[in-house]
């Protein structure tokens, strides 16, 4: 990550970008992590891409995060006799579980969980909301609906239920197979799709344990009912605006985004804003003004990561897109009001723990001491670094960790640059020497400048931050 930026970039890899040459160029352009979309590709193709990322990261001596995005349940209608039909507004249309090809009056919906959850008056959105059906009558294996918005309907289109909470796990048999493969591969984070409640995260944690961070993708309006609990149960949150824009009235998405980002900021949990950030750059070398403003607003709100999907996975200009996004980030973060707004939004802090008090005090020292260059956190589990990032300090955070795994995860956290040193965690005696060494090598500090250090002592006790120290270079 360039020294002068705090917000990170997560780029999705695909046919347009999964070569050594392009991955190398994307890292040079400013990518901090790569997303492998398990809705597409094979285990063999993901293995090849993963190996390239690790090879190039090692060569460049950077700690790039790899995120496995699981597909989750895909609720789809069956096929039609004539491939497609035209539904007219006001007509009746039946959804059922019959193993028969559909026609203009009915189609198969092979998901008993949907019929179990449906109520009269509920809406079903087919094909990203291009077809809207209102439930008039429902039974255990069928439902009579009225076409509210008609049009052409064809087989295997997705179904969304904005009014219903389904009794369905976010991990399908395919996801469990993909998850086992991804964890064996060594991914740093796992995106859990179709999250509806905190229990979904808790159940997934029993499988994933501490092998990777869990990123909860918030795609359904029901998550707002348990937002605090979901944030608490997760390691990271993704505002998945694509499905949110289908499940919710599209005009509500900006408010939901800001609400979720603010809640994550208040809880100190990293948050990603995703979907269609620079969508037009899939086929154009220049984004729209609205897209630039969209990215800028997410950065102003203090999100940790902005994500690119199709723009880098299948677009014509993957590297140019990253350069554009990085340029927007740099412009926003150079605004004198950027840090003022970030810190004023959370100026009233209750020091409810020793760790929180030390971290808050460190940020106060940064504000009062002249000639500060950066902040250094010595973090075994990542907790000390996360606590410091929560403060959104005006100086870079240099996170020194004993393991590659923790360093890569923290590479997606706001303002953090990661470094690895195992020996320093064996004794507190070399903390100043190591701090100065990494600061000089990285260019984060020069002779005469100060570095504010936070750490947990004795080393090895995860989640403990009780040391505040000042080092002069």
C-alpha positions, 0 to 999 in steps of 0.5 A: 500500500502506498504510504500516503493512502489509508483506504485499501483496494480489493480486486476480483480476479477473473479471465481479464486479470488472472495472469502473472503479468496482470496480477503483478501490475495490479499490485503495483497499481495499489491492490491490497487484496485479491478476491477469488469468486467461487461462483465461477471457476474450478478448484484447479483454476483457483489453485493456479491463481492463488499460487501466482498471487503468493509467488508475486507477493513473495517476490515483491515482499508484500503481504497481499490478502487473498479472499475466498468468496463463497457462492451461497444458496442460489434460489432459482426457478426451473426451465420453460417448455418454450425457453421463455414466456411473457408475463402480463401485469395483473395475470395470475402465475403459479410457483410450485415444486412439480418436476415439470417444464413451465409455461405462461401460467406456472413454473417450478420453484424447487426450494421448499424453504421459500414456500415455508417462509411465504406469507400472503402479500409477500413479494418475489423478485425474479431476475434481479427484480425485472419480474415482480410477483405478489403472493395471493395464496400460499401452501406447503409446495405452491403459491399463487401470485399476481404479476405486479411487474411483467415482462419476459421470463426465462428459465434458471433466473434468480429469485429474491424474497425481500420480505422473508427470512428463510430457514436456510444455511448460507453454506450449501454442499457446494460451499462446504466443499469450496470452503474445505478447499479454500482453507486448505489452500491457505486463504486469509479471509472467507466471504460468507454469502446470504447471511441473515442472522448472527447465528449464520456466522457463529455456525460457520466459525465452528468450521473455519475456527481461526484459520481465516477471517470471516467476512459477512456479506450483507445482502438482505434487508433482514440483516438490519434487524440483527446488525449489531450482533452480526458485526460482533460475530464477524471479523469483517463486514461487506456491504454487498450493494448488488443484492441489497439493491434488488432486495431493498428499494434501490433508493434506500441502498445509500442510507443502508450503506452509511448506516452499516459503515458507521456501525462498523466504525463504532464497533471497530470492525473493518468494513468493505464497500462493494459492487459497481463502484467503477462499473462503466470501466468494464468497457470504458477507460474513463469512469462516470462522474457519479462513480468517482463520487461514489468511491469518494463518499465511501472513502470519506465515510471511513470504510477500510476497503473499496472493492472492484468486481467485474471491473477487474475480473472481466473488464477491458481495463483492469489496471487502469481501473485500479489506478483510477480508484487509487487516484480517487482515494488519494484525492479524498485523503489529501483533503484537510477535512478528511481526518477531521471528519473521521475523528470528530464522528467518534470523538466521544470515547468511553475507555471501557478497557485497558486496551482501549484506554492505551490506544486512545491515549496513543492517538492523543499523543500523536496529536500533541507531540511534534514531529511524529512520523507514524504509529507502530503496533506490535500485535500477535493476534491483530487485536492491537492493530485493529484497536489503533485503526479504530481510532483513525489516526492521522499517521500511518500504522506500522503493524509488526506481527510474528506471522504471515497469516496475521500480516496478510489479514491486517493488510485489508485494515484501514491505514495499516502497513504490515511487517513480520518479525518473529524474534522480537516477540520473544523479548521486549528488549529489542522493540525500539531497534526493530521499530526504527529498522522497519520505519527506515526500510519502509520510508515511514520515518527518518532521523529525528522523527518520533514513532508512537508504539503500542503493544501487549506485554507480556507478548503472546497474550492475544487481545492485550494492549497495555504498553504505550511507548515513544521511540525517536529515530 
